[in-house]
Amino acid sequence: MHPRPLSTLRKDDPGTAPSTADDLLFGEVHVALDADRGVVTVRGDALPTVSLVRAEGTDVDEAVPLGTRSAAALTLTVDGEAARLAPARGRFLRRSYRVDVECAGLRYRLTPDGLEESTLFKEGIAIGELSSTGDGRVSATWPEDRPAGSEVLPQDAAVGYALAAAFGTGGQSFWVAAGAFVGDLLS
């Protein structure tokens, strides 16, 4: 499967968020990450607004762009409606960085599949690849050869952009992480 890149990052201000991605399916996608306040907002003319907010007083984990992976400390809304968010702990294994969402009767999962990128699944079917370095800038690729019935809808894209901005993308494989751990012990 060779995905066709459908968004490219436009660097409005290379040092700060908000940023704008030009998505060929959905036009301009505005992603705003305010790590200090713990807020991610995604909006666009063709997208519902998605907001992910960290509760005040939450201990901040600098390794997470939004500051926490604790579901109890996060509120997710999609087009004004509450959605259920379940980030995994983000520890040793790549799959531990997955994030699950349920909204409007659909289940999403963003899970790392390489060092820098993550795959967005809808109802268990891969619908896109996203990448973000943790600074609020997100790029997306929506493969053309998805299975029938797995059309990428505006809500799908908005949720994917928000999760990528809030939690970052990618992760080390078990073997790379284990090698680094052993190397640290030996040095």
N, CA, C and O atoms as a DFTB+ gen file, in Angstrom:
748 C
 N C O
     1  1       0.855      -1.167       0.000
     2  2       0.000       0.000       0.000
     3  2       0.901       1.230       0.000
     4  3       1.708       1.414       0.910
     5  1       0.761       2.058      -1.010
     6  2       1.521       3.297      -1.088
     7  2       0.565       4.459      -0.905
     8  3      -0.196       4.796      -1.812
     9  1       0.604       5.079       0.289
    10  2      -0.316       6.181       0.528
    11  2       0.053       7.404      -0.282
    12  3       1.221       7.639      -0.591
    13  1      -0.941       8.161      -0.614
    14  2      -0.751       9.421      -1.316
    15  2      -0.788      10.525      -0.269
    16  3      -1.771      10.639       0.464
    17  1       0.265      11.345      -0.182
    18  2       0.222      12.410       0.820
    19  2      -0.857      13.420       0.469
    20  3      -0.854      14.003      -0.615
    21  1      -1.779      13.617       1.403
    22  2      -2.873      14.540       1.158
    23  2      -2.789      15.787       2.005
    24  3      -3.661      16.651       1.917
    25  1      -1.768      15.903       2.819
    26  2      -1.605      17.160       3.525
    27  2      -0.132      17.480       3.617
    28  3       0.714      16.588       3.698
    29  1       0.155      18.741       3.604
    30  2       1.522      19.190       3.788
    31  2       1.489      20.309       4.799
    32  3       0.526      21.072       4.873
    33  1       2.525      20.398       5.558
    34  2       2.593      21.402       6.599
    35  2       2.995      22.737       6.012
    36  3       3.974      22.836       5.272
    37  1       2.244      23.746       6.343
    38  2       2.603      25.099       5.952
    39  2       3.149      25.776       7.195
    40  3       2.431      25.941       8.182
    41  1       4.377      26.157       7.154
    42  2       5.035      26.709       8.336
    43  2       4.761      28.200       8.442
    44  3       5.551      29.025       7.981
    45  1       3.625      28.537       9.059
    46  2       3.272      29.944       9.257
    47  2       4.269      30.615      10.186
    48  3       4.700      31.739       9.927
    49  1       4.638      29.941      11.255
    50  2       5.609      30.448      12.209
    51  2       6.378      29.237      12.704
    52  3       5.863      28.493      13.538
    53  1       7.589      29.012      12.221
    54  2       8.285      27.765      12.511
    55  2       8.581      27.517      13.981
    56  3       8.953      26.397      14.331
    57  1       8.436      28.502      14.860
    58  2       8.770      28.291      16.254
    59  2       7.596      28.041      17.168
    60  3       7.797      27.620      18.307
    61  1       6.363      28.283      16.713
    62  2       5.238      28.185      17.636
    63  2       4.015      27.572      16.962
    64  3       3.899      27.545      15.737
    65  1       3.099      27.075      17.811
    66  2       1.779      26.685      17.343
    67  2       0.926      27.938      17.495
    68  3       1.289      28.741      18.355
    69  1      -0.121      28.204      16.801
    70  2      -0.852      27.273      15.960
    71  2      -0.190      27.080      14.591
    72  3       0.632      27.882      14.147
    73  1      -0.579      25.999      13.960
    74  2      -0.064      25.706      12.631
    75  2      -1.233      25.377      11.718
    76  3      -2.349      25.119      12.169
    77  1      -0.950      25.395      10.438
    78  2      -1.967      25.071       9.454
    79  2      -1.437      23.986       8.534
    80  3      -0.343      24.101       7.981
    81  1      -2.224      22.935       8.377
    82  2      -1.897      21.879       7.422
    83  2      -2.834      22.040       6.238
    84  3      -4.022      22.307       6.415
    85  1      -2.309      21.879       5.040
    86  2      -3.130      21.911       3.834
    87  2      -3.468      20.473       3.466
    88  3      -2.632      19.749       2.926
    89  1      -4.687      20.069       3.759
    90  2      -5.150      18.709       3.546
    91  2      -5.964      18.686       2.262
    92  3      -6.948      19.415       2.136
    93  1      -5.562      17.855       1.310
    94  2      -6.244      17.835       0.013
    95  2      -7.682      17.331       0.100
    96  3      -8.489      17.622      -0.783
    97  1      -8.012      16.585       1.142
    98  2      -9.401      16.155       1.317
    99  2     -10.244      17.207       2.022
   100  3     -11.424      17.366       1.708
   101  1      -9.650      17.930       2.976
   102  2     -10.430      18.801       3.854
   103  2      -9.973      20.255       3.858
   104  3     -10.479      21.051       4.650
   105  1      -9.051      20.614       3.011
   106  2      -8.589      22.002       2.941
   107  2      -7.692      22.358       4.109
   108  3      -6.954      21.517       4.623
   109  1      -7.763      23.618       4.526
   110  2      -6.920      24.070       5.627
   111  2      -7.405      23.471       6.944
   112  3      -8.588      23.527       7.280
   113  1      -6.453      22.897       7.675
   114  2      -6.722      22.350       9.000
   115  2      -5.870      23.153       9.973
   116  3      -4.642      23.136       9.895
   117  1      -6.523      23.848      10.880
   118  2      -5.832      24.673      11.870
   119  2      -5.683      23.868      13.156
   120  3      -6.666      23.402      13.732
   121  1      -4.446      23.714      13.591
   122  2      -4.139      22.966      14.807
   123  2      -3.457      23.924      15.773
   124  3      -2.425      24.513      15.453
   125  1      -4.037      24.073      16.947
   126  2      -3.448      24.941      17.973
   127  2      -3.140      24.095      19.199
   128  3      -4.030      23.471      19.776
   129  1      -1.871      24.080      19.592
   130  2      -1.428      23.397      20.798
   131  2      -0.902      24.444      21.762
   132  3       0.060      25.150      21.461
   133  1      -1.531      24.541      22.913
   134  2      -1.042      25.406      23.978
   135  2      -0.642      24.480      25.120
   136  3      -1.461      24.135      25.971
   137  1       0.630      24.082      25.126
   138  2       1.123      23.120      26.110
   139  2       1.070      23.685      27.522
   140  3       0.837      22.940      28.473
   141  1       1.283      24.991      27.674
   142  2       1.254      25.593      29.012
   143  2      -0.133      25.491      29.645
   144  3      -0.264      25.139      30.817
   145  1      -1.153      25.800      28.869
   146  2      -2.530      25.727      29.372
   147  2      -3.115      24.330      29.271
   148  3      -4.104      24.022      29.935
   149  1      -2.500      23.461      28.429
   150  2      -3.001      22.112      28.251
   151  2      -4.227      22.057      27.366
   152  3      -5.237      21.455      27.731
   153  1      -4.142      22.694      26.185
   154  2      -5.282      22.738      25.275
   155  2      -4.818      22.460      23.845
   156  3      -3.833      23.029      23.374
   157  1      -5.549      21.570      23.166
   158  2      -5.373      21.359      21.729
   159  2      -6.719      21.637      21.087
   160  3      -7.751      21.144      21.542
   161  1      -6.698      22.441      20.009
   162  2      -7.918      22.710      19.247
   163  2      -7.629      22.476      17.778
   164  3      -6.620      22.942      17.250
   165  1      -8.527      21.748      17.120
   166  2      -8.439      21.503      15.682
   167  2      -9.717      22.032      15.059
   168  3     -10.818      21.756      15.536
   169  1      -9.558      22.796      13.990
   170  2     -10.727      23.315      13.278
   171  2     -10.378      23.509      11.811
   172  3      -9.208      23.547      11.430
   173  1     -11.404      23.628      11.013
   174  2     -11.241      23.873       9.591
   175  2     -12.606      24.068       8.965
   176  3     -13.616      23.652       9.532
   177  1     -12.644      24.698       7.801
   178  2     -13.927      24.953       7.141
   179  2     -14.709      23.677       6.884
   180  3     -15.939      23.677       6.941
   181  1     -13.995      22.581       6.599
   182  2     -14.668      21.325       6.283
   183  2     -14.659      20.330       7.435
   184  3     -15.050      19.175       7.263
   185  1     -14.211      20.772       8.619
   186  2     -14.072      19.860       9.755
   187  2     -14.882      20.324      10.954
   188  3     -15.091      21.523      11.140
   189  1     -15.342      19.374      11.774
   190  2     -15.907      19.767      13.061
   191  2     -14.765      20.218      13.968
   192  3     -13.623      19.792      13.795
   193  1     -15.071      21.068      14.919
   194  2     -14.053      21.499      15.867
   195  2     -13.846      20.417      16.922
   196  3     -14.801      19.888      17.491
   197  1     -12.576      20.101      17.168
   198  2     -12.218      19.127      18.206
   199  2     -11.367      19.854      19.227
   200  3     -10.447      20.595      18.879
   201  1     -11.685      19.632      20.492
   202  2     -10.957      20.273      21.578
   203  2     -10.558      19.213      22.605
   204  3     -11.369      18.373      22.995
   205  1      -9.317      19.265      23.028
   206  2      -8.797      18.359      24.042
   207  2      -8.160      19.235      25.118
   208  3      -7.228      19.989      24.839
   209  1      -8.667      19.133      26.352
   210  2      -8.265      20.044      27.425
   211  2      -7.783      19.255      28.634
   212  3      -8.429      18.305      29.076
   213  1      -6.622      19.672      29.163
   214  2      -6.066      19.099      30.383
   215  2      -6.645      19.849      31.585
   216  3      -6.722      21.078      31.572
   217  1      -7.048      19.121      32.611
   218  2      -7.610      19.733      33.815
   219  2      -6.555      20.572      34.531
   220  3      -5.380      20.210      34.578
   221  1      -6.998      21.698      35.086
   222  2      -6.099      22.548      35.865
   223  2      -5.555      21.762      37.054
   224  3      -6.257      20.934      37.634
   225  1      -4.308      22.027      37.409
   226  2      -3.697      21.380      38.559
   227  2      -3.128      20.007      38.279
   228  3      -2.594      19.369      39.186
   229  1      -3.228      19.528      37.033
   230  2      -2.694      18.217      36.678
   231  2      -1.167      18.278      36.634
   232  3      -0.593      19.225      36.097
   233  1      -0.514      17.263      37.202
   234  2       0.940      17.165      37.081
   235  2       1.294      17.019      35.610
   236  3       0.717      16.189      34.908
   237  1       2.246      17.826      35.143
   238  2       2.606      17.850      33.727
   239  2       3.773      16.930      33.447
   240  3       4.801      16.984      34.123
   241  1       3.603      16.081      32.438
   242  2       4.654      15.205      31.947
   243  2       5.221      15.863      30.691
   244  3       4.539      15.936      29.669
   245  1       6.446      16.336      30.760
   246  2       7.067      17.070      29.651
   247  2       7.224      16.216      28.391
   248  3       7.389      16.759      27.298
   249  1       7.176      14.884      28.527
   250  2       7.330      14.002      27.378
   251  2       6.063      13.932      26.521
   252  3       6.105      13.412      25.406
   253  1       4.953      14.442      27.019
   254  2       3.671      14.410      26.311
   255  2       3.334      15.837      25.896
   256  3       3.277      16.716      26.756
   257  1       3.107      16.101      24.606
   258  2       2.833      17.476      24.173
   259  2       1.727      18.166      24.968
   260  3       1.861      19.342      25.309
   261  1       0.641      17.461      25.269
   262  2      -0.467      18.048      26.025
   263  2      -0.198      18.055      27.528
   264  3      -0.887      18.741      28.283
   265  1       0.812      17.286      27.962
   266  2       1.214      17.313      29.357
   267  2       0.778      16.136      30.193
   268  3       1.247      15.989      31.322
   269  1      -0.102      15.289      29.687
   270  2      -0.531      14.108      30.450
   271  2      -1.152      13.078      29.522
   272  3      -1.664      13.403      28.451
   273  1      -1.093      11.824      29.964
   274  2      -1.785      10.730      29.283
   275  2      -2.896      10.191      30.187
   276  3      -3.467       9.138      29.899
   277  1      -3.204      10.888      31.257
   278  2      -4.230      10.449      32.196
   279  2      -5.616      10.807      31.664
   280  3      -5.945      11.986      31.536
   281  1      -6.428       9.798      31.354
   282  2      -7.779      10.043      30.847
   283  2      -8.611      10.841      31.835
   284  3      -9.448      11.649      31.435
   285  1      -8.385      10.619      33.126
   286  2      -9.154      11.327      34.159
   287  2      -8.869      12.821      34.162
   288  3      -9.683      13.605      34.649
   289  1      -7.724      13.222      33.624
   290  2      -7.337      14.632      33.617
   291  2      -7.612      15.308      32.277
   292  3      -7.234      16.464      32.084
   293  1      -8.266      14.606      31.346
   294  2      -8.483      15.135      29.997
   295  2      -9.959      15.131      29.630
   296  3     -10.709      14.230      30.005
   297  1     -10.358      16.156      28.889
   298  2     -11.717      16.247      28.363
   299  2     -11.614      16.417      26.857
   300  3     -10.918      17.307      26.370
   301  1     -12.316      15.554      26.120
   302  2     -12.335      15.600      24.661
   303  2     -13.744      15.910      24.188
   304  3     -14.701      15.246      24.586
   305  1     -13.869      16.928      23.330
   306  2     -15.159      17.212      22.692
   307  2     -14.966      17.243      21.184
   308  3     -13.956      17.729      20.675
   309  1     -15.959      16.713      20.487
   310  2     -15.968      16.680      19.029
   311  2     -17.253      17.351      18.581
   312  3     -18.348      16.835      18.808
   313  1     -17.113      18.498      17.947
   314  2     -18.263      19.289      17.504
   315  2     -19.199      19.601      18.681
   316  3     -20.423      19.582      18.544
   317  1     -18.587      19.890      19.847
   318  2     -19.339      20.266      21.037
   319  2     -19.859      19.107      21.863
   320  3     -20.396      19.321      22.949
   321  1     -19.714      17.881      21.374
   322  2     -20.207      16.700      22.088
   323  2     -19.054      15.992      22.781
   324  3     -17.976      15.841      22.206
   325  1     -19.283      15.556      24.025
   326  2     -18.256      14.835      24.770
   327  2     -17.938      13.503      24.093
   328  3     -18.821      12.827      23.565
   329  1     -16.667      13.150      24.123
   330  2     -16.211      11.873      23.577
   331  2     -15.398      11.160      24.653
   332  3     -14.821      11.803      25.530
   333  1     -15.356       9.839      24.582
   334  2     -14.600       9.045      25.544
   335  2     -13.173       8.883      25.038
   336  3     -12.956       8.478      23.896
   337  1     -12.208       9.197      25.884
   338  2     -10.791       9.165      25.540
   339  2     -10.084       8.184      26.459
   340  3     -10.283       8.225      27.673
   341  1      -9.259       7.299      25.900
   342  2      -8.527       6.320      26.706
   343  2      -7.104       6.171      26.176
   344  3      -6.828       5.273      25.381
   345  1      -6.191       7.057      26.617
   346  2      -4.787       6.892      26.222
   347  2      -4.137       5.778      27.039
   348  3      -4.377       5.662      28.241
   349  1      -3.317       4.966      26.388
   350  2      -2.548       3.959      27.126
   351  2      -1.425       4.670      27.880
   352  3      -1.202       5.863      27.676
   353  1      -0.730       3.959      28.735
   354  2       0.243       4.559      29.646
   355  2       1.452       5.179      28.965
   356  3       2.047       6.111      29.508
   357  1       1.836       4.683      27.778
   358  2       2.999       5.247      27.101
   359  2       4.289       4.907      27.798
   360  3       5.020       5.802      28.225
   361  1       4.579       3.651      27.919
   362  2       5.780       3.237      28.642
   363  2       6.802       2.609      27.693
   364  3       7.379       3.299      26.853
   365  1       7.023       1.313      27.829
   366  2       8.143       0.645      27.194
   367  2       7.845       0.169      25.771
   368  3       8.674       0.350      24.879
   369  1       6.702      -0.424      25.548
   370  2       6.377      -0.991      24.241
   371  2       5.694       0.029      23.346
   372  3       4.972       0.899      23.833
   373  1       5.913      -0.070      22.056
   374  2       5.319       0.862      21.092
   375  2       3.811       0.910      21.240
   376  3       3.221       1.990      21.210
   377  1       3.176      -0.247      21.400
   378  2       1.710      -0.262      21.493
   379  2       1.195       0.430      22.751
   380  3       0.012       0.761      22.832
   381  1       2.070       0.651      23.735
   382  2       1.638       1.328      24.957
   383  2       1.413       2.822      24.739
   384  3       0.978       3.526      25.649
   385  1       1.710       3.305      23.530
   386  2       1.480       4.716      23.201
   387  2       0.172       4.924      22.430
   388  3      -0.090       6.030      21.960
   389  1      -0.637       3.897      22.296
   390  2      -1.898       4.016      21.564
   391  2      -2.875       4.909      22.328
   392  3      -2.785       5.067      23.546
   393  1      -3.805       5.484      21.577
   394  2      -4.862       6.307      22.168
   395  2      -6.178       5.875      21.538
   396  3      -6.299       5.840      20.314
   397  1      -7.163       5.547      22.364
   398  2      -8.481       5.135      21.887
   399  2      -9.497       6.235      22.157
   400  3      -9.443       6.925      23.175
   401  1     -10.426       6.378      21.215
   402  2     -11.500       7.363      21.326
   403  2     -12.796       6.708      20.878
   404  3     -12.820       5.941      19.915
   405  1     -13.870       7.019      21.587
   406  2     -15.220       6.651      21.145
   407  2     -16.025       7.935      21.051
   408  3     -16.148       8.670      22.031
   409  1     -16.575       8.206      19.868
   410  2     -17.451       9.371      19.723
   411  2     -18.412       9.138      18.569
   412  3     -18.075       8.532      17.552
   413  1     -19.613       9.641      18.767
   414  2     -20.668       9.541      17.759
   415  2     -20.829       8.113      17.245
   416  3     -21.065       7.898      16.056
   417  1     -20.700       7.138      18.149
   418  2     -20.903       5.742      17.782
   419  2     -19.749       5.098      17.046
   420  3     -19.881       3.971      16.569
   421  1     -18.620       5.783      16.938
   422  2     -17.458       5.239      16.235
   423  2     -16.294       5.066      17.198
   424  3     -16.149       5.815      18.164
   425  1     -15.454       4.048      16.912
   426  2     -14.250       3.807      17.693
   427  2     -13.024       4.124      16.846
   428  3     -12.900       3.673      15.707
   429  1     -12.114       4.917      17.433
   430  2     -10.871       5.284      16.773
   431  2      -9.706       4.795      17.622
   432  3      -9.819       4.663      18.841
   433  1      -8.592       4.531      16.961
   434  2      -7.344       4.228      17.660
   435  2      -6.200       4.835      16.861
   436  3      -6.079       4.614      15.656
   437  1      -5.360       5.605      17.553
   438  2      -4.115       6.106      16.974
   439  2      -2.999       5.319      17.632
   440  3      -2.854       5.347      18.854
   441  1      -2.210       4.620      16.832
   442  2      -1.158       3.782      17.378
   443  2       0.123       3.922      16.558
   444  3       0.068       3.950      15.329
   445  1       1.274       4.009      17.225
   446  2       2.539       4.134      16.508
   447  2       2.802       2.929      15.621
   448  3       2.502       1.794      15.990
   449  1       3.364       3.186      14.449
   450  2       3.782       2.080      13.590
   451  2       5.200       2.299      13.072
   452  3       5.643       1.606      12.156
   453  1       5.899       3.243      13.644
   454  2       7.283       3.527      13.294
   455  2       7.838       4.525      14.292
   456  3       7.178       4.871      15.272
   457  1       9.042       4.981      14.041
   458  2       9.674       5.933      14.956
   459  2       8.987       7.286      14.949
   460  3       8.964       7.970      15.972
   461  1       8.421       7.688      13.803
   462  2       7.864       9.033      13.703
   463  2       6.389       9.086      13.350
   464  3       5.770      10.141      13.491
   465  1       5.809       7.993      12.899
   466  2       4.431       8.048      12.435
   467  2       3.529       7.098      13.212
   468  3       3.977       6.137      13.838
   469  1       2.243       7.411      13.144
   470  2       1.218       6.580      13.770
   471  2       0.091       6.360      12.773
   472  3      -0.137       7.182      11.885
   473  1      -0.607       5.250      12.926
   474  2      -1.735       4.918      12.070
   475  2      -3.032       5.228      12.805
   476  3      -3.177       4.923      13.989
   477  1      -3.972       5.839      12.087
   478  2      -5.308       6.080      12.619
   479  2      -6.228       4.978      12.116
   480  3      -6.347       4.748      10.913
   481  1      -6.874       4.303      13.056
   482  2      -7.836       3.250      12.735
   483  2      -9.234       3.753      13.076
   484  3      -9.437       4.445      14.074
   485  1     -10.192       3.389      12.228
   486  2     -11.611       3.632      12.515
   487  2     -12.306       2.284      12.431
   488  3     -12.267       1.615      11.399
   489  1     -12.940       1.894      13.525
   490  2     -13.613       0.592      13.595
   491  2     -12.663      -0.538      13.176
   492  3     -13.075      -1.491      12.514
   493  1     -11.387      -0.420      13.569
   494  2     -10.399      -1.459      13.314
   495  2      -9.763      -1.432      11.939
   496  3      -8.919      -2.277      11.641
   497  1     -10.143      -0.484      11.090
   498  2      -9.599      -0.398       9.729
   499  2      -8.678       0.817       9.638
   500  3      -9.065       1.926      10.007
   501  1      -7.459       0.600       9.144
   502  2      -6.502       1.698       8.994
   503  2      -7.018       2.667       7.933
   504  3      -7.302       2.276       6.801
   505  1      -7.134       3.952       8.324
   506  2      -7.641       4.946       7.371
   507  2      -6.647       6.064       7.090
   508  3      -6.852       6.845       6.160
   509  1      -5.568       6.159       7.876
   510  2      -4.617       7.235       7.631
   511  2      -3.350       7.101       8.431
   512  3      -3.291       6.366       9.417
   513  1      -2.326       7.826       7.992
   514  2      -1.038       7.920       8.685
   515  2      -0.852       9.365       9.107
   516  3      -1.058      10.280       8.309
   517  1      -0.464       9.575      10.353
   518  2      -0.225      10.928      10.857
   519  2       1.160      11.009      11.457
   520  3       1.696      10.025      11.966
   521  1       1.733      12.209      11.389
   522  2       3.008      12.429      12.064
   523  2       3.014      13.811      12.679
   524  3       2.486      14.771      12.118
   525  1       3.629      13.885      13.855
   526  2       3.780      15.137      14.582
   527  2       4.980      14.997      15.498
   528  3       5.159      13.968      16.149
   529  1       5.791      16.026      15.545
   530  2       6.974      15.977      16.395
   531  2       6.693      16.483      17.791
   532  3       7.620      16.597      18.593
   533  1       5.440      16.791      18.113
   534  2       5.086      17.224      19.445
   535  2       5.008      18.724      19.606
   536  3       4.863      19.219      20.723
   537  1       5.102      19.464      18.498
   538  2       5.062      20.929      18.560
   539  2       3.748      21.498      18.037
   540  3       3.637      22.705      17.823
   541  1       2.756      20.643      17.831
   542  2       1.464      21.085      17.321
   543  2       1.338      20.985      15.813
   544  3       0.239      21.114      15.273
   545  1       2.436      20.759      15.135
   546  2       2.383      20.593      13.681
   547  2       2.071      19.139      13.364
   548  3       2.704      18.226      13.894
   549  1       1.089      18.934      12.495
   550  2       0.649      17.586      12.152
   551  2       0.559      17.484      10.644
   552  3       0.089      18.409       9.980
   553  1       1.009      16.362      10.101
   554  2       0.777      16.076       8.690
   555  2       0.051      14.739       8.598
   556  3       0.226      13.863       9.446
   557  1      -0.758      14.597       7.566
   558  2      -1.574      13.387       7.408
   559  2      -1.476      12.867       5.992
   560  3      -1.319      13.629       5.038
   561  1      -1.571      11.559       5.876
   562  2      -1.634      10.860       4.596
   563  2      -2.834       9.941       4.663
   564  3      -2.968       9.155       5.601
   565  1      -3.710      10.035       3.669
   566  2      -4.909       9.195       3.622
   567  2      -4.767       8.248       2.439
   568  3      -4.911       8.687       1.298
   569  1      -4.488       6.952       2.667
   570  2      -4.269       6.008       1.558
   571  2      -5.478       5.927       0.637
   572  3      -6.624       5.967       1.085
   573  1      -5.204       5.813      -0.647
   574  2      -6.282       5.697      -1.636
   575  2      -6.896       4.303      -1.664
   576  3      -8.063       4.150      -2.027
   577  1      -6.125       3.283      -1.284
   578  2      -6.592       1.904      -1.425
   579  2      -7.151       1.328      -0.125
   580  3      -6.856       0.189       0.238
   581  1      -7.963       2.129       0.573
   582  2      -8.639       1.647       1.774
   583  2      -9.735       0.656       1.362
   584  3     -10.225       0.700       0.233
   585  1     -10.117      -0.242       2.289
   586  2     -11.215      -1.161       1.990
   587  2     -12.522      -0.401       1.744
   588  3     -12.701       0.719       2.221
   589  1     -13.421      -1.024       1.000
   590  2     -14.725      -0.421       0.743
   591  2     -15.417      -0.109       2.056
   592  3     -15.343      -0.888       3.006
   593  1     -16.088       1.028       2.107
   594  2     -16.814       1.427       3.296
   595  2     -15.956       2.109       4.340
   596  3     -16.435       2.393       5.437
   597  1     -14.694       2.378       4.025
   598  2     -13.818       3.021       5.016
   599  2     -13.426       4.432       4.569
   600  3     -12.275       4.850       4.692
   601  1     -14.403       5.131       4.058
   602  2     -14.200       6.516       3.640
   603  2     -13.730       7.360       4.820
   604  3     -14.180       7.167       5.950
   605  1     -12.818       8.301       4.546
   606  2     -12.343       9.208       5.589
   607  2     -13.307      10.382       5.653
   608  3     -13.427      11.155       4.702
   609  1     -13.993      10.506       6.784
   610  2     -14.974      11.563       6.984
   611  2     -14.335      12.735       7.733
   612  3     -13.289      12.565       8.359
   613  1     -14.944      13.909       7.678
   614  2     -14.381      15.062       8.385
   615  2     -14.111      14.803       9.868
   616  3     -13.068      15.209      10.379
   617  1     -15.027      14.137      10.563
   618  2     -14.815      13.835      11.977
   619  2     -13.581      12.966      12.161
   620  3     -12.812      13.178      13.098
   621  1     -13.378      11.988      11.278
   622  2     -12.223      11.093      11.370
   623  2     -10.926      11.898      11.330
   624  3     -10.044      11.718      12.170
   625  1     -10.825      12.779      10.354
   626  2      -9.612      13.578      10.190
   627  2      -9.396      14.503      11.374
   628  3      -8.277      14.616      11.875
   629  1     -10.445      15.163      11.826
   630  2     -10.315      16.102      12.946
   631  2      -9.848      15.390      14.210
   632  3      -8.986      15.903      14.924
   633  1     -10.404      14.216      14.494
   634  2      -9.986      13.440      15.660
   635  2      -8.526      13.029      15.512
   636  3      -7.754      13.137      16.466
   637  1      -8.139      12.560      14.331
   638  2      -6.753      12.148      14.093
   639  2      -5.766      13.282      14.294
   640  3      -4.743      13.102      14.955
   641  1      -6.059      14.454      13.732
   642  2      -5.177      15.608      13.908
   643  2      -5.045      15.969      15.393
   644  3      -3.945      16.249      15.870
   645  1      -6.161      15.962      16.116
   646  2      -6.138      16.334      17.535
   647  2      -5.312      15.346      18.351
   648  3      -4.513      15.762      19.190
   649  1      -5.486      14.060      18.124
   650  2      -4.728      13.062      18.879
   651  2      -3.238      13.153      18.582
   652  3      -2.414      13.056      19.491
   653  1      -2.889      13.342      17.302
   654  2      -1.479      13.457      16.936
   655  2      -0.838      14.683      17.585
   656  3       0.292      14.611      18.067
   657  1      -1.557      15.808      17.599
   658  2      -1.018      17.022      18.207
   659  2      -0.897      16.875      19.720
   660  3       0.086      17.326      20.306
   661  1      -1.878      16.255      20.352
   662  2      -1.914      16.156      21.811
   663  2      -0.911      15.160      22.376
   664  3      -0.333      15.392      23.438
   665  1      -0.704      14.050      21.669
   666  2       0.121      12.973      22.211
   667  2       1.385      12.697      21.416
   668  3       2.213      11.889      21.835
   669  1       1.548      13.358      20.268
   670  2       2.681      13.066      19.404
   671  2       2.441      11.767      18.656
   672  3       1.420      11.108      18.848
   673  1       3.376      11.409      17.812
   674  2       3.244      10.193      17.019
   675  2       4.549       9.413      17.071
   676  3       5.594       9.938      17.456
   677  1       4.466       8.150      16.676
   678  2       5.640       7.296      16.617
   679  2       6.042       6.760      17.972
   680  3       5.508       7.150      19.010
   681  1       6.994       5.859      17.927
   682  2       7.517       5.258      19.149
   683  2       8.555       4.230      18.797
   684  3       8.568       3.702      17.685
   685  1       9.428       3.944      19.741
   686  2      10.470       2.957      19.518
   687  2       9.895       1.558      19.630
   688  3       8.938       1.320      20.367
   689  1      10.496       0.631      18.884
   690  2      10.112      -0.767      19.021
   691  2      10.667      -1.304      20.335
   692  3      11.537      -0.685      20.949
   693  1      10.175      -2.431      20.752
   694  2      10.643      -3.056      21.987
   695  2      12.151      -3.268      21.953
   696  3      12.843      -2.993      22.933
   697  1      12.658      -3.756      20.827
   698  2      14.082      -4.099      20.753
   699  2      14.966      -2.863      20.827
   700  3      16.028      -2.909      21.447
   701  1      14.559      -1.774      20.217
   702  2      15.345      -0.543      20.299
   703  2      15.325      -0.008      21.729
   704  3      16.361       0.390      22.262
   705  1      14.147       0.000      22.347
   706  2      14.032       0.485      23.726
   707  2      14.821      -0.405      24.682
   708  3      15.488       0.103      25.583
   709  1      14.757      -1.721      24.499
   710  2      15.499      -2.640      25.365
   711  2      16.996      -2.441      25.199
   712  3      17.733      -2.455      26.185
   713  1      17.457      -2.255      23.967
   714  2      18.885      -2.015      23.719
   715  2      19.354      -0.741      24.389
   716  3      20.438      -0.709      24.971
   717  1      18.546       0.319      24.315
   718  2      18.910       1.582      24.955
   719  2      18.966       1.420      26.464
   720  3      19.852       1.969      27.119
   721  1      18.013       0.662      27.023
   722  2      17.998       0.421      28.470
   723  2      19.250      -0.330      28.912
   724  3      19.889       0.046      29.895
   725  1      19.598      -1.383      28.194
   726  2      20.794      -2.168      28.528
   727  2      22.044      -1.308      28.372
   728  3      22.955      -1.377      29.197
   729  1      22.085      -0.497      27.312
   730  2      23.222       0.406      27.112
   731  2      23.384       1.375      28.265
   732  3      24.502       1.647      28.700
   733  1      22.260       1.902      28.766
   734  2      22.304       2.808      29.914
   735  2      22.828       2.109      31.164
   736  3      23.571       2.703      31.945
   737  1      22.443       0.848      31.353
   738  2      22.908       0.102      32.508
   739  2      24.411      -0.170      32.451
   740  3      25.086      -0.182      33.480
   741  1      24.927      -0.386      31.244
   742  2      26.339      -0.711      31.084
   743  2      27.247       0.523      31.093
   744  3      28.460       0.393      31.260
   745  1      26.685       1.694      30.918
   746  2      27.548       2.891      30.876
   747  2      27.671       3.567      32.205
   748  3      28.361       4.580      32.321
